[in-house]
Amino acid sequence: MTGTDSGAQQGPQADGQDDTAKLTSWRIPDTFVIMFVLALLAWAATFLFTPGQFEVAGDPARIVPGSFQSAAETAPAPIMGDADTIGFLDFLFAGLISGDRYSPTIGLMALLLVIGGAFGMMMRTRAVDAAMLAALPNGKAQNEWLILSIFAACSLGGATMGMSEESIALTLVLAPALARAGYDGMTAILTCFVGTSIGFGTSWMNPFNVIIAQSIADLAPMSGLGLRLPMWAGFTVLGGLFLWRYARAVRLRQRQPIGLAHADEDDIPNGSDTFNLARKLILLTLIVGIGWVGWGVAAQGYYLAEITAQFFAMGIAFAMIARIAGLEGCSLTGLMEAFRDGSAQLLPAVIIVAAAKGVLLLLGGDSPTSLSLLNTLLNALSSVTALVPDWFTAGAMFAVQSVINFFITSGSGQAGITMPIMAPLADLSGVSRQTAVLAFQLGDGLTNLIVPTSPVLIGCLTAAGIQFGEWLRFFWKPMLGLMGIALILILAAHGAGF
């Protein structure tokens, strides 16, 4: 997977079209620098604030409103930890070793490495390149219908099955192919990651977001369909229009590519990259495999260990088909090199996942029953909403959920921690529980598009060859637009008694 530097000029650039060029003076630090600063702030916070904990009750366990208790005595985190404590200098090590094979840290890191390796082997077979060559004249896009169709499918997958981590695999597959078709890495991010995230956040039946929040709030699953289904359709259309406008400008060379961008004509698929039976079988394996993963998550409750095994099985299948067919460059040594290189491509994302976990551990972790500064923050934020008018409370819930998602990017995790507080708070403040769930799902889902603690975002950016700072420079205006629309929807829902 090769690409040019995102700053390299690729064709003529239309005046006033490139926001990135206008913002060259805005330099956001590398993601590793951001995580280091966050760790430093978290460590400093242990000197300034007192951690606390909640009581939980029920099955599944939920936070008991009003049960927050601050620690009687506490000590700030040390510079260097020991067997019982975590210090500033070992926050990354703590993040790397936190949990077990089913934990959202070690399990997710393993998933990223295996996905990278499996799809590294698949890309070595050039099956996607051959498919693009067969679908597009000379392998080059003439319009945007293909990527718009993929975008709509990703949004639907996010809305119905709660697709999230799968967007990393899709970005790994599509980013190089779209670059060769005349697009860039940013087009792949908008198509796969943004499409999936919009579907995830605006869904009417996402089992990891809206359904679990409704169950905690004692609402019927999939209730509120009359608002959520048009909301999903509207956000999907808006996202598709933004994708169409950007992708068309890149294809017509009216703006500079960002991330993976094709420059070497020798690497463009040629007549030897025929879409033969072997490559068709490889793509069929990919489609069936993704469906298998979706079925496992939705119907069987598969999580990180099982999903990782599924992607590893796909990698084995890719390799077997390539070897039996004798595809060029697919010797055993070549396939193992592709697996290694594919895994290495996602190694930066693995380190970010560990660093994000380390920051949470410095704060005391995210368990509501353990002493943690995160619990103190949650209690303070929830208390603020009780001091304002009901319409303001609805908007404040959205803001609170958006802030908390910076620390807890798991939709189900955030629902389990916040909804036991937000649901009764809604009753006390004159906001319906359905509106509280709406504020949760939009605050959780949409902010996944920009929070650097999201491993899915970092994994997709890495696969597309885009730095986090580049992403923020590009997406901050659309993000403000999405958040503004979401806030208007929440206030309108509250006003209409949703």
N, C-alpha and C positions, 0 to 999 in steps of 0.2 A: 504494500500500500504506500505509494509514493505521492508526494504533492509538493507544490511550490510554497514558499514562504507567503504568509497571508499579506505581507506588505508589498509583494512583487506586483508590478503593473501588468494587467492582463487586458489589453485592448483599450480603446478609447473610453473615456469616462465622461458622462454627461454632466454639465454644469448643474450644481444644486441637487444632484441625485445621491451623492455619497455622504451620508451622515458621519460615517466613520472617519473620512478624511477631514471633515470639519472639526472633529473632536480629537485631533491628534494631540492637543495640549492636555487632554484628560487622560492621565496615565494611571490606571488601576494596578496595584501590585499583583505579582504572581499569586496564584492560589495558595502556595505553600507559605508565602509571607503572610497572607491573610489569616491562615490557620495558626501561625506562630503568634501573631498579635492577639487573636482570640484566646489562645492558651494563656498568654501573659495577662490579659484582662481578667480571665477566669481565676487565675492564681491570685491576682490583686484583690479580687472580690472576696476571697476567703478571709482577708484581713479586715474588711469593712462591714460585712453583713453576717447575720446569724442564720445558719441553716434551720430548716424545720421539716416536719413530716405530718402526714395526714393519717387518719384511721380509715380502714376500708371494711366493707361488709357486703354480704350477699355472694351469690354464685351466678355469673362471674363477679369477682370482687370489684366494688365501686367505691370511690371516695365518699366519705360521709361529710356532707356540707357542714361547715362550722367546726370541723374537727382539727383544724391546723394547730400545731403546737411548735413553738420555737425551742431550740435546744437550750438547756439550762447552762451548759458550759460547752465551749468549742474552742478548738485551736486552729489557726490558719494552716493551710497546706505548706509543707516544708519545701525547701529548694530541691532536695532529693528525697524520694520516698524510701520506704522500707517494705517489709513483708505485709504490713497492715495499712500503710498509707500511700498515697500517690502524691508525688511532688512535681514541681514544674519541669524539672529536667528529664523526668521519665514519663511524661504524659503520652508521648508517642509510643514508647514501649508498652505502656499500660493499654493503650488502644489496640495495639497489634495482638496482644495476647488475651484480650477481654472475651470471656464467654467460652462457648464450645461450638461444635459443628452446627448446631441449630441456632446459634446466636446471630443477631443482625450485624455483627461485626466480622467475626472469623468466617461465618458462613457466607456472608456477602463477598468478602475478599476472595474466598475460594471460588465462588460463582463467577466473579469477574475474570479471574485468571483462566478458568476452564472455558468460559465463553470466548475469551480472546484467542485461546489456542484452537478451539474447535472451528471458529470462523476464519482463523488464519489458514487452516488447512482447506476450508471450503473456497476461500479466495484464491488459493494456489491452483485450484482446478479451473479457474476462470469461467465457472458456470454462469455467474451473474453477468459477466462481460458478454458472453456469448448470447445470453437471453436479451440483453439490451441491444446488441447488434441485430438480432433477429426482429426485435420489436420496433426499432428505430432505424430509419434510413441511414446507412453508414455509421450506425451507432450514435448518431447525434439527434438530440431532441429538436423537433420542429414546433412543438407547442407544449403546454403544461398539463395536458389532461392526465398523463400517467402519474405525475407526482401528486396531483390533486386527488386522484383516486386512492393512492396510497395514504395520503393524509386523512381522508375521510375514513378509511379502514382502520387506521391507527386510533382515531378519535372514537370510533365505535368500539374497538377493542378495549380502550381505557374505560369507556362508560359501562360496558356490559360485564367484562371479566376482570376489571381492575388492573389492566396491563400497566406495568411500570418498568421493572427491570428488563423486560423483553425488548424495550426500545433501545437498549444498549446493543443487543445483538442485531437488531434491524439497522441501526446506524453503522455498525461495523460492515454489514453487507452492502448497504446502499451508498455510503459516502464515496467510496472509490468509483463505483459504477456511475453515479450521478455526475461526478467530476469529469469522467470520460465522455459523458453525454453532453457536456457543455455547461454544467452547473458547478457548484462548489460545496465545501463542507457545511457552510451555513444553510444551504438548501436542504441537506440531509437532516440537520438538527431541526429545522422548522417542520420538515415532513414527518419525521419519526418521533422525536422527543416532544415538540410542542403539540403535535397532533394527539399523542397519547396523554399528555398532561392536561390538555383542555378537556378531553373526554373523561379523564379520571376525576377532575375537579368539578365538572358541571353535570355529572351523571344523575340518573334517576334510580339506578340499581347497582352501583358499584358496591360489591360486598365488603370491601376493605375501607370504605369511606362513609357513604351515606347510610347504608344498611345497618352497620354496626352502631353508628351514632343514633339512628332512629330507635334501635333496640334498647340502647342505654337510656334514651329519653322517653321510653315507654310509648313509642309511636308505632303504628303499623308499618311493616317493611314495604317500601315502594310507595308510601303515601305521599301526597303532594305531587303526583305525576303531572297534573295539569300545568304546573309551573316549570317543573324540572325538565320535562321533555322538550318544550319550546326553548328553554334556556340552553340546553345542550345543542340543539340545532342552530340557534342564533350564534353562539360562541364558535361553533364549528365553521359556519359560513364566514364569519369575520376572520377567523384564522386562515381559512382557505383563500380569501381575497388578499390577505397580507402576503401569504406564501406565493400566490400567483404573481403579484406585483413585483416582489423581490426576485423570484426565479426568472421571470421574463426579462428583467433588467440585466441579470447576470448572463443569461443565454445570448442576449443581443449585444453583450459587451458594453452596456450603458453604465455599468458600475463595476468596481473592482472586486474580484472574488475574495472571500474570507475563508480561511482554513484550507482543506484539500482543494487544489485546483490543478487541472491538467495542463501541462506545458510540454511534455515530451511526446511528440507524435509517434515515436517508435513503440510507445506503450499502448497506443490505441488499438483495440481489438481489430484484427484483420481477418482475411478470408480463412486463415488456418484455425481461427477460433469459432469453429462451426458449432451450432447448437445441436449437437448430436445426442444420441440416446443416453449416453453416460451423463452428460451435463443435465439433460432433462430429468434423469433419475435423481441427481444430486439436488436439484431445485425442488423436486417432488418430496424428497426426504426432508428438506428444510420446511416446506409448507406443512407436511404431516407432523414434523417434530414440533413446530410452533403450536399447532393445534393440540398436540399431545400435552405440551406444557400447560396450555390454557385449560384443558380438561382436568389435568391433575390438580391445578390450583383451585379451580372452581368446584369440582365435583369430589375430589379426594382429599382436599386440604393439604396438598403438597407444599412444602416450604423449601428453604434454601438447599438442604442436603439432597432432597429428591430432585429439585429443579437442576442442580448442578450435575447430578447423575444423568438426567435426561439430555442435557446439552453435551455431556461427554459421550453418551451413546450416539448422538447425532454426528459428533466428530469421528467416531469409529466407522459409522456408516459412510460418511463422506470419503474417508480414506480407503475403505474396501472397494467402493465403486470406482474410485480413481485408479487404484492399482489393477483391478480386474480389467478395466478398459484401457489401461496403459496410457493415460493422459500425459501429455508432455509436462515435464517438471515435477511429476508426482511419484518419484521413487520413494522408498521408505525413508531414506535420508532426507530427501526434499520435503516430505510431509512432516517429519519431525522438526525440521528447521522452521517450517511454516507455523507449527504449533508453538514452538518456543518464541518466535518473533511476534506472533499474535498475542501471546500472554504478556510479553514484555511491553507491548503497546498500551496495555491497560494497567501496568504497574503504577504509574502516577495516580490513577484513580484509587488503587488499593491503598496507597499511602494516605491519601486524603480521607478515605473512610476511617482508617485507624486514627488519624489526627482528630477528626471530628468526635470520635468516641472518647479519645483521651481528654478533650476539652470537657465533655459531659462528666467524665469521671472526676476531673478536677473540681467541678461544681458539686460533686457528691452523688452523681448518677441520676437516673430518671425514674427511679422507683418511688411511688407516692408514700410508701411506708418507711423509707429510709431518710435519714437526715440529709438534706440536699438544699443548696441554694436555688436550684430550679423550683423546688416546692415553694420556697419563699417568694420567688418571682411570680409564680402562678397565683399564690394567695393574694399578693399585692395587686396584680392586674385584675383579678376577679373582684376584688373589693372596690376598685375604682368604678366599675360598671354600675354599682349600686348607688352611686352618688349623683347620677345624671338622669335627665328625662328618659322616658321609655324609648322614644325614637332614637335618641342619642345612644342609648344602651345597645340597641340593635346594631348600629354602626360600630360601637365600641367593641362588641363581641367579635365582629369581623376583624378589627384591628388587633385585638388580643390574640385571636387564633393565628393571625398572620405572623405576629411576633413569636409566638410559641413554636410555630413550625420551623423557625430558624434553628431551634434546639432539638425538636422532635419531628423528624421528617417522615416518620412512619404514620400513615393515615390511621390505622387501627390503634397504634400506640397513643397518638394524640387524642383520639376519640375516647379511649379508656381513661385517660388522665383528666381531660378537661370537661367532657360532657356531664359527668356526675356533679360537677359544680355549676356548669352553665345551664343545665336543664332546670334545676330548682331556682337558680338566679333569675331565669327568664320568667318563672311564675311570680316571683316577688316584684319584678320590675315592670310587669305589664307587657312583656314580649312573649309571643307564642313559642312553644317548644319547637314547632316546625321551622319558624324563622331562626331560632337558635341553631338548629341543625344546618340550615342553609348558610348561616354565617360561618359555621365550622367547616363545611365542605368546600366553600369558596376560599376561605382563609388558608385552609390546609392545601388544597389542590393547586391554586394559582401561584402561590408563593414558591411552590416547588420549582417553578421556572427560573428562579434567580438565586435561591439560597445556596451558598458555597458548601454547606454541610450536607447537601443532597448527593449521595453517591451515584444516583442515576444520572443527574445532570453532569457531574464531573466525568462519569464514564462515557457518556455520549459526546461531550466536548472533546475528550481525549481521542475517541474514535474518529472524530471529524477533523482533528488537527487544529482545534480552536482553543485559545487561552480563555480563562474565565473573564479576564479584563476585557478582551475583545467582545465576548458575549454581552457583558453589561453595557459597553459602549454602544453596541448595536441594538440591544433589546430594551433599554430603559424607557424609551418613549412608548413603545407598544405595551410594556408592562404597566405603566401608569394608566394607559387607556383601559386595559383589562380590569385593573383594580377599581378604576372609576366607574366602569359599567357595573361591576359586581356590587359596589357600594350602593349605586342607584337601585339595583334590583332588590337588595336587602331592605332598603328603606321603603321601596314601593310595596314589597311583600308585607312588611310590618303595617304600613298604612292600609293595606287591603285586608288585613286580618288573616294572613296566610298561616 
